[in-house]
Amino acid sequence: MSNSSDNIETRAVHAGGAPDPATGAIMPPIHFSTNFQRDEDGLCPGGFVYARAGNPNRNALEACLSDLEGGEAAACFASGNAAAAAVFQALSPSDHVVIAKDVYFGTATLLREVFDRWKLGVTFVEAENPANVAEAMRPNTKLVWIESPSNPLLAVVDIAAVAEIAHRGGAVLVAENTLATPVGQRPFEFGADIVVHSLTKFLGGHSDLLGGAVISKKNDDFFSAIRSVQILSGGILAPFDCWLLLRSIRSLPYRFRAHSENAMKVARFLAGHKRVENVFYPGLPEHPGHDIARRQMSLFGGVLSFTIKGNREDAKAIPPRTRLFTHATSIGGVESLIEHRASAEGPTTRAPENLIRLSVGLEHPDDLIADLAQALGPVEFSTPPPVFPGGMVFSSPK
């Protein structure tokens, strides 16, 4: 089915999908086969030879992601880290990378523990100030990597400004778009060349699969190098996970809108709480990157973090006290999660010791606010505290 709509809700439903030509099935079948029949000339008329090189479900997912981000090509991997690694593997050991300090700790760890031994040059900068990116550029800088909003500090980077700096220096700009998704932000429209996703998060949306993707604005030589890494290293996404992702993406615009609306209400509640020191959410007017976020984003997402007035142990005591928020790692599922991020990331963390990260799910926001209220402890409310169904008020922890 051709899709010419500019509306992402329509594209999410139809991109990468069409009734099965063999059976007319509305939902695509899952193709588990590892190999495909050749004809009498040794050719594969269906276009598939071996599952590592291509699979109908993976092709459909890649077409969908390219459509949603507005790119020409995509490559899907078995995890977000595998996708990130493929981008760095497309470079040469003599190349140099400028990367934002505030990125997912797995990406930074990958560079420090794997690609440092490979002698890839790396400079970490505070990318919220584009001047820092410009200062770090070298003649051999081939790639600039940013994440906006970032995980877990929700820092906002001016994509257009950094794109201009990267391109002036002959480098490719990679934008990690996991927290915003293509529903909330489309980095290609601001000059990015590559978009990377952890598909595990909002695009998967149900905490039941791992996946990663690299989407390229142009199907050029650099993307061809990433595609070669995908095929030759074999870190591919399984057919069933591709099928699950394609199914989940159909509802992504509506899910992400609800995540964002709930997160905004939770952020506003926390911003007024006496035990809370700072709230990090780009949708709040007091966020230092709010004006840039308004320019780049149509929705502010379902992840936020906050620091409490207290120390590491005070912060660690809060997640186990929640009743609706589950104390667990990851983000983007329909269920709400809470985590003391410094404990999860370990000694190399950039997260403050008193910071808590929330992934705000699809529960009713009043229930989530009530849960946080009881977990944070007694507080004087200017208005009556929220209640759970049944009229039970939570204003102090058990």
Residue pairs with C-beta under 8 A, 6 or more apart in sequence:
1 14
1 17
1 18
1 19
3 10
3 11
3 14
3 15
3 67
5 11
5 14
8 68
8 182
8 183
8 253
9 253
9 254
11 67
11 68
12 64
12 68
12 183
12 249
12 250
12 251
12 252
12 253
13 250
15 63
15 64
15 67
15 68
15 249
16 60
16 61
16 62
16 63
16 64
16 65
16 67
16 246
17 28
17 60
17 64
17 246
19 25
19 26
20 28
20 29
23 29
27 247
28 56
28 57
28 60
28 243
28 246
30 57
30 239
30 240
30 243
31 55
31 56
31 57
31 239
32 239
32 240
33 51
34 50
34 51
35 49
35 50
35 51
36 44
36 46
36 48
36 49
36 50
37 44
37 46
38 44
39 45
47 54
48 54
48 55
48 56
51 236
51 239
52 231
52 234
52 236
53 231
55 236
55 239
55 242
56 239
57 239
57 240
57 242
57 243
57 246
58 76
58 236
58 237
58 239
58 242
60 242
60 246
61 74
61 76
61 237
61 242
61 245
61 246
62 73
62 74
62 75
62 76
62 213
63 74
64 246
64 249
65 71
65 74
65 76
65 182
65 197
65 213
65 215
66 72
66 73
66 74
66 215
68 182
68 183
68 249
69 177
69 182
69 186
69 187
69 188
69 195
69 215
70 182
70 186
70 188
70 189
70 217
71 188
71 195
71 215
71 216
71 217
71 218
72 216
72 217
72 218
72 219
72 223
73 215
73 216
73 218
73 219
73 223
73 227
74 213
74 214
74 215
74 216
75 83
75 86
75 213
75 214
75 223
75 226
75 227
75 230
76 83
76 199
76 211
76 212
76 213
76 230
76 236
76 237
76 242
77 83
77 86
77 211
77 212
77 213
77 214
77 230
77 235
77 236
77 237
78 210
78 211
78 212
78 235
78 236
78 237
78 238
79 198
79 200
79 210
79 211
79 212
79 235
80 104
80 106
80 178
80 196
80 197
80 198
80 199
80 200
80 201
80 210
80 211
80 212
81 106
81 107
81 110
81 212
82 212
82 235
83 196
83 197
83 198
83 212
83 213
83 214
84 106
84 107
84 110
84 176
84 196
84 212
85 110
85 114
85 229
85 235
86 214
86 226
86 229
86 230
86 233
86 235
87 143
87 145
87 174
87 194
87 196
87 214
87 226
88 97
88 110
88 111
88 115
88 120
88 143
89 226
89 229
89 233
90 222
90 225
90 226
90 228
90 229
91 97
91 120
91 142
91 143
92 142
93 118
93 119
93 120
94 119
94 121
94 140
95 120
95 121
95 140
95 141
95 142
95 143
96 120
96 121
96 122
96 123
96 138
96 140
96 141
96 142
97 111
97 120
97 121
97 122
97 123
97 141
97 142
97 143
97 144
97 145
98 123
98 125
98 133
98 136
98 137
98 141
98 143
98 144
98 145
98 166
98 171
99 107
99 108
99 111
99 122
99 123
99 124
99 125
99 127
99 144
99 145
99 146
100 124
100 125
100 126
100 127
100 128
100 145
100 146
100 147
100 150
100 155
100 157
101 108
101 124
101 125
101 126
101 127
101 350
102 126
102 127
102 128
102 147
102 150
102 153
102 155
102 350
103 145
103 146
103 147
103 150
103 151
103 176
104 147
104 150
104 151
104 176
104 178
104 198
105 345
105 348
105 349
105 350
107 145
107 147
107 176
108 124
108 348
109 348
111 120
111 122
112 122
112 348
115 122
116 122
121 138
121 140
123 136
123 138
125 132
125 133
125 135
125 136
126 132
127 133
127 146
127 155
127 157
127 162
128 155
128 156
128 157
128 288
128 289
130 157
130 158
130 161
130 162
130 165
133 144
133 162
133 165
133 166
134 165
137 144
137 165
137 166
137 169
137 171
141 169
141 170
141 171
142 170
142 171
142 172
143 171
143 172
143 173
143 174
144 162
144 165
144 166
144 171
144 172
144 173
144 174
145 174
145 176
146 157
146 159
146 162
146 173
146 174
146 175
146 176
147 155
147 157
147 175
147 176
147 178
147 179
148 155
148 156
148 157
148 159
148 175
148 176
148 180
148 185
148 296
149 155
149 156
149 179
149 180
149 282
149 289
149 293
149 300
149 301
149 303
150 156
150 157
150 179
151 178
151 179
151 303
151 331
151 357
152 280
152 303
152 305
152 341
152 351
152 355
152 357
153 280
153 305
153 350
153 351
153 355
154 179
154 280
154 281
154 282
154 287
154 303
154 304
154 305
155 289
156 282
156 287
156 288
156 289
156 290
156 292
156 293
156 296
157 289
157 292
158 292
158 296
159 173
159 175
159 187
159 190
159 191
159 192
159 296
160 190
160 191
160 296
162 173
162 191
163 173
163 190
163 191
163 192
163 193
164 191
166 172
166 173
167 173
167 191
172 193
172 194
172 222
173 191
173 192
173 193
173 194
174 192
174 193
174 194
174 195
174 196
175 187
175 192
175 194
175 195
175 196
176 195
176 196
176 197
177 185
177 187
177 195
177 196
177 197
178 196
178 197
178 198
178 201
178 202
178 332
179 201
179 202
179 301
179 303
179 331
180 297
180 299
180 301
181 197
181 202
181 203
181 252
181 256
181 301
182 195
183 252
183 253
183 256
183 257
183 298
183 299
184 256
184 260
184 297
184 298
184 299
184 300
184 301
185 296
185 297
185 298
187 195
188 195
188 217
190 296
192 217
193 216
193 217
193 218
193 222
194 214
194 215
194 216
194 217
194 222
194 223
195 214
195 215
195 217
196 212
196 213
196 214
196 215
197 203
197 212
197 213
197 215
198 211
198 212
199 209
199 210
199 211
199 212
199 213
199 237
199 245
200 209
200 210
200 211
200 212
200 330
200 332
201 330
201 331
201 332
202 252
202 255
202 256
202 259
202 302
202 331
202 332
203 211
203 245
203 248
203 249
203 252
203 332
204 211
204 244
204 245
204 248
204 332
205 248
205 251
205 252
205 255
205 332
205 333
205 334
206 244
206 248
206 333
206 334
207 330
207 332
207 333
207 334
207 335
208 244
209 241
209 244
209 245
210 241
211 237
211 241
211 242
211 245
212 237
214 223
214 226
216 222
216 223
216 226
230 236
237 245
255 334
255 362
256 299
256 301
256 302
257 299
258 362
259 301
259 302
259 332
259 360
259 361
259 362
260 283
260 299
260 300
260 301
260 302
261 365
262 302
262 360
262 361
262 362
262 363
262 365
262 368
263 281
263 283
263 300
263 301
263 302
263 303
263 304
263 358
263 360
264 281
264 283
264 300
265 365
265 369
266 304
266 358
266 360
266 365
266 368
266 369
266 372
267 279
267 281
267 283
267 284
267 304
268 284
269 369
269 372
269 373
270 276
270 279
270 304
270 306
270 372
271 279
271 284
271 286
272 382
273 373
273 376
273 379
274 309
274 379
274 380
275 308
275 309
275 310
275 376
275 377
275 379
276 306
276 307
276 308
276 309
276 376
277 306
277 307
277 308
277 309
277 354
278 306
278 307
279 304
279 305
279 306
280 287
280 304
280 305
280 306
281 287
281 300
281 304
281 305
282 289
282 290
282 293
282 297
282 300
282 301
283 290
283 293
283 300
283 301
284 290
287 293
293 300
302 331
302 332
302 359
302 360
302 361
303 331
303 332
303 357
303 358
303 359
303 360
304 357
304 358
304 360
305 341
305 351
305 355
305 356
305 357
305 358
306 355
306 356
306 358
307 315
307 352
307 354
307 355
307 356
308 314
308 315
308 318
308 354
308 356
308 376
309 354
310 354
311 353
311 354
312 340
312 342
312 353
312 354
314 354
315 340
315 342
315 353
315 354
315 355
315 356
316 340
316 343
318 338
318 340
318 356
318 375
318 376
319 325
319 327
319 338
319 339
319 340
319 356
319 375
320 327
321 374
321 375
321 397
321 398
322 338
322 371
322 372
322 375
323 371
323 374
323 375
324 336
324 363
324 367
324 368
324 371
325 336
325 337
325 338
325 358
325 368
325 371
325 372
325 375
326 335
326 336
326 337
326 338
327 337
327 338
327 339
328 337
328 338
328 339
329 337
329 339
329 344
330 337
330 359
331 337
331 357
331 359
332 359
333 359
333 361
334 361
334 362
335 361
335 362
335 363
336 358
336 359
336 360
336 361
336 363
336 368
337 358
337 359
337 361
338 356
338 357
338 358
338 359
339 356
339 357
340 355
340 356
341 349
341 351
341 355
341 356
341 357
342 349
342 351
342 352
342 353
342 355
345 351
351 357
360 368
361 368
366 386
366 387
367 386
367 388
367 389
369 386
370 385
370 386
370 387
370 388
370 393
370 394
371 394
373 379
373 385
373 386
373 394
373 395
374 394
374 395
374 396
374 397
374 398
375 397
376 397
377 396
377 397
378 395
378 396
379 395
381 395
384 393
385 393
385 394
385 395
387 393
387 394
388 394
